Amino acid sequence: LSESRQAMENKREHPRHISPDLVVVINSSIFRVLSWSYGGFLIDAGHHKFNVGGLLTIEGIGEKSDDFPTNIVAVNVPSRIVHHDENIVVGISCLQMDDSTLSLLQRHEARL
């Protein structure tokens, strides 16, 4: 990691997890999660475009097996786009997370 990236990682409130089998649902589309913490997600946006600063709602969190989504649980997590690089990586900051969504992520974390 670069020095500035390392400094940013050290300031993180929540540790980041790599979870190749996690997916999120946004605007009825399923996105692969590149990494996540309790504060947000980095997703593979594919061909979708997002505007930095834009608001969205994460509608579901689940897993994928053999590239097919499974076990998607409906959630309602208001969020903001905080990063969109020139490739496909989009950073999402969760503005609020209810107890059931937090519990879902804690169960996923326990399996890592």
Secondary structure, 3 states (H helix, E strand, C coil): CCHHHHHHHHHCCCCCECCCCEEEEECCEEEEEEEEECCEEEEECCCCCCCCCCEEEEEEEEEEECCEEEEEEEEEEEEEEEEECCCCEEEEEECCCCHHHHHHHHHHHHCC
